[in-house]
């Protein structure tokens, strides 16, 4: 079971108001170190598996690892790819997770999940509001 915190920002301008709710996974020092190592290994593992014509240029923007190291959320963004790129990545989660586990030489398996990076959308909303 992972521990989650939630950060809520109420943003108000003259014409609009919206609530930005950001879900933050608590990460221990060990989780942060593992996430940093994964950030270096994942591109090397994913490069031969991803066809830019099908998915565009996929970028790993962040990695969050749960405190018990059992859950890994990989936040991604695709440049020039179809909206279905995430569906393709989700199909490859087990394979990529297995290859990553082999490189890391961990004793215990983890669940790898690809998620869309929402930070760009939040920044764009803030820019539109002039904040």
Protein Blocks (a to p, Z undefined) as FASTA:
>chain_A
ZZddddddddddfkbccddddddddddfklmmmmmmmmmmmmmmmmmmpcfklnopaddf
bdcddfklpaccdddddehiafklmmmmmmmmmmmmmmmmmmnopabdcdddddddfklm
mmmmmmmnoZZ
